Amino acid sequence: MIVTGVMAGDRPPADDGRGPGGPGPVSAPVSRRAAAGLLATAWMTLGGYAVRAAGPDEPARLAGAVSFDLGGDADRAPWRITLYIPPGAAPVDGWPVLYLLDGNAVTGTAIDIERVQAPYPDATGIASRFAVVGIGYPGDEAHDAARRSWDYTPPPGRSYPGHRPGGATMRTGGADAFLHFVTTTLRSAVAQRCRVDPARQALFGHSFGGLFVLYALAHRPDAFSHWIAASPSIHWEDRVVLKSLARLEQGPPVRARVHLSAGVYEEALAPFQDRAPDRAARLERLTSAQMIALARAMAERLGRIPGVTSEFRLIPRRTHMTVLPDAVNDAVAFFLQRGT
């Protein structure tokens, strides 16, 4: 942008086509509305000064990232995939890949961590640059409540009234089909676009996404090397995911690294919630879900399985929703920290 010395309250200099050489072409008459639109495009106010824009506004973009739609059928829309590949040549073994559920909500955070932290291993401890795959849904919302409720939850599932009066019925129990999509269709599409290291691939999920991470670990422990479940909804539908763990405990030996976490205010009210009118009901929901206790117990249970290394972290000063940036940062460190 080019800053001029014209105050915001002044009119920008008129351009009638005359120029320094005298009269020039005369433009066709322009309506007041069109003129105002042109003026708004060319000028904006910044710090009390009128600023001439260097060009028209354009949608912001994620540097190094592409997006494409994948999967879906006549009954279900596709998934919106965002793929980020670091600059430069891939390592000999290929790029490590971090897969993210709820991609619309967290992919930008992960890409920023890669761009800002990974190039400086001596300052961050991140051992390698890495590719990012965000698994989201078409649209601009951070979450698609109906689709994630289906995709991320274990069978058999149930039906629930819509979030809004007259809204569509919410269904759960579609984790098997989604797991098949991730491990076949999506993984193939990523490999066609990016040279990947099959031995270093991680899956991150939060809330329902964390629930799916644990379900996928139990059913396909070979699919990823690292599993990150942030604030996993282990309590969901009578703790149905716990039934899947028997597969892992009684099955053949596996090798997996698992990180679980939760915010400290997931079983207690945060200070800013203490005077909320729904304080009692909110506290009841938090205590009944036992988000911290169940995640901690899950880490301990997984750690007793031969070949599985697990850990739990309680993230200070965070609620179920505000924990996300910390959890993604922790995911990267857990996945690619030097010396691990």
N, C-alpha and C positions, 0 to 999 in steps of 0.2 A: 504494500500500500504506500502511496505517496502522500505525506502529510503536507498540507498547505497552511498558510498563515491566516486563513479566513476563519473568523469566529463562528460558532455554531448558529448564532443569531443572525448572521449576515447572509446575504444571498451569494451563491457561487457566481463567479464571473460569467456573463452571458457569452455564448458562442453563436454569432449570427452568420458565420461563414465568411466574414470579411477578411480576417487575418491582417497581417502587417502590410500586405500589398494592396489594400483597398477592398472594395466590395467584391464578394464572391457569390457562389450559387445560393439561391434562397430556397430553404426547405419548405415542404408542403406544410400547411397548417396542422397543428397537433392539438388534440383536445386537452382540457385541463387535467382530466384523470390520467391520460396517457403521459402527459408531461410530468405529473407528480410521480408516476411509476418510474419513468426514466431517471428522474432526479433522485429518487430513493435508491435506485440501483447504483448510480454513479457516486452518491455521497452518503456518508453516514457520520454520526457524531461519536467522537472518541475524546474523552477528557476535556470537553468544552471546545474542541476544535473540529471543524469540518474536515473529513478525511475522504479522499478520492480512492475508491476501490480500484485495485490493479486489474480486476476482471470480474466476471459474474460469479455469484456464489455457486459452489459445487458441493455435492455430498462428500462428507469426510470419508476417509478410507483407512483401513488397517494396513500399514506398510508391510509388504512381503506376503500378504494373504490373498487367497482367492476363495470364492464360494461357489458351490454348485448344489443342485438338488439331486437326491439319490433315493431309490426305492419308491415305495408307495404303490398303490394299485387303484382299482376303480372305487374301492371303499375307504381308502385311507390316503391322505396327502403324503408327499415325500418328506424326507428329512432334509433340513438345510445344513449342509456341511461347510465349515470354514476350515481351510487348510493353510497353515503358515509354514514356510520352509525358510530356514536361516540363509543369509547370503553366503556365497562361496561354495567350494566343493564339499561334498559330503565326506564324512570320515570313511576310512577303508571298509569298515563293517556296516556303514549306513548310519542314518540319523536315528538317535533315540526318539521315540514318539510318545507324547503325552496326550491321551484321549480324554476329553472332558464332556461329561453329561451336562445338560442345561447349557448348551453352548452359547445361546443368545445372552446368557447372564454373565458368563465367566471367561469367554475366549479372549476378549480384549485384555483382561487382566493378565492372563497367562502369556499372551504375546508380549505385553509390555515387560513382564518379568524376564522373558527370554532376551529381548532387545537391550534392556538396561543392565541386567545382572550377569547373564551368561557369558558375555564377551570378556568379563574381568574375573577369572577364576581365583586369582590371588586375593581379591577383595571380597568375594562372595562364597567361595568354596564350591561353586557349581562346576562340575568336572567337564562338562561338554555343552556345546550348543545343542538345541533340540528342536524337533518339529512339533507343531501343535495341531490337533484335530478337534475342533469344536463340533459336537453333535447337537444341533438345534432344530428348530422348526421354522417354516416360512412365516414371515411377519416380523414386526419390530418389537414386540413385547419381550420382556426378559424371560418370562415363563409362559408356557402353554399348559395351563392346569389340567385340561382334559386329557391331552396326549401323554403328558408325563405320568399322570395317574395310572394310565394303562401300561405304558412302556416299562416303567421302572418297578412295578410291584409283582410279587410272586403269585403264581396260581395257588388255589383256584380262583381267587378274586371274588368281588361282590359288586353290587350296584348301589349307588348313592344318589340322592337328589342333587340337582345342579346347584352351583354356588349361588346363583341368582334365581329369583322367582321366575318360573317358566323356562328356566335353562335346561339344556340337555342333561340327561342322566349321566352321571360319572361312573365309569366302569374301571375296575382294577383287574390285575391278573395276567397281563400280557408280557411278562418278562422273558418267557421262553422265546417267543417270536422276535423280540427285540435283541436278545442275546445272539440269536442266529444271524440277524442282520449285521450286527456289529462285527462278528467274528468271520463272516464270509463276504457279503456284498461290500461293506464299508472297507474292510481291511484290503480287499482286492483293489478297490478304487484308489485308495491311498498309495498302495504299492505301484500302481500304474503312473502316478504323478510324482513320486518321491522315493528315493532310495532309502530304505528303512533298515534298521538293525533289529532283526527278529528277536534277539535276546534281551533287548532293552525297550520294553513297551509298558506303559503304565496306564491305568484307568482311574479317573477321579470322578467322584459323585458326592453330592450334598443332599441331605434330607432323604427324600424318596430316591434320589440318585445314589446316596450312600447305601441305602437298603439294596438297591440293584447291584452295587459293587460286591456286597457280601453274598448275594444270591449267585452272581456270576462266578465268584471265587469257588463256591461250593460245587457248582456244576461244571465249570470249565477252568480248573486251576492252572492249566497249561496255557491259557489264552494270553496272559499278561505276566510280566515278571514282578511288577509292583502294583499294589492295590491300595487306593486311598479312599477311605469312607469318612467324610466329614459329617458330623451330626446325623448319623444314620438312623432312620426311623424303624429301629428294631422292634418297637412296640406294636407296629402296624398289624392290624387284623390278627390279634391274639398271638403276636410274635411268631407268625407262620414261618419266617425265615430260619428260625432255630431248627426246624425239622430238616432243613437242607444240610445242616452242618454234619449230620451223621454220615453223609456221603463222603465228606472230606476226612472225617475221623476214622472211618472204617475202610476207606478206599486204598488204592496203591500209594506209595510214597510220592510226595510232591515237593516242589521247591517254590516258595512264594514269600514275598516280603509284604507285610500289611501294616498300614498306618491308619489308626482311628483317632478322631478328635471330636471335641465338643466345646462350646462356649460356656464360660462359668455361669452365665445367666440363662442357662437352659433348664435349670431346675429351681431357680429363684428369680424373683423380679429384679430387673435392673433398676438403678436409682430413679431414672426418669419415668419408670412405670409405677412407682410406689404409690402415687396419688391418682392413678387412673381410675375412672368410675367403674371399670370392669375388673378391678384389681383382684378380687376374690376368685372370680371365674378364671381369670388368666393364670393365677397361681395354681389353681386346681388342675388345669390342663398341663402345666409344666411338671408338676409333681407326679401326676399319673403317668405321663409319658416316660419318665425315668431316663431321659436321653443320656445323661452322663453315666449313671450307674450301669445301664445296659451296654453302652459302648466300652466302658472300662472292663466289664465282665467278658465281653466278646473278645477283646484283645488278650485277656488272660487265657480264655478257652482256646483261642487259635494258637497261642504260643505253646500249648501243650501238645500240638500235633507235630510229629516228626517232619522236619523239612520246612516248617512254617516259622518265620520270624515275625513277630508282631509287636506293636507298641501303641501306647495311648498318650495323647497330650490334651490337657485342659487349657484352653486358650483364655487368658484373662480379659476381663472387661468387654466380653462379646456376648451378644444374644444369638438366637438361632439364625437371624437374618444378617446381622452385622459380622458374623464370623467368616463370611465367604472370602474376602481378600486375604485374610491371614491364612485360611485353609489352603488356598491356591498357592500361596508363597511357601507354606510348609510342604505341600505336595511336590513342588519342584526340588526343594532341598532334600526331601526324603528319597526322591527318585534318582537324583544325580549328584548328591553330595560326595565330595572327594573322600576317599578312604572307606567307602561303604560298598 
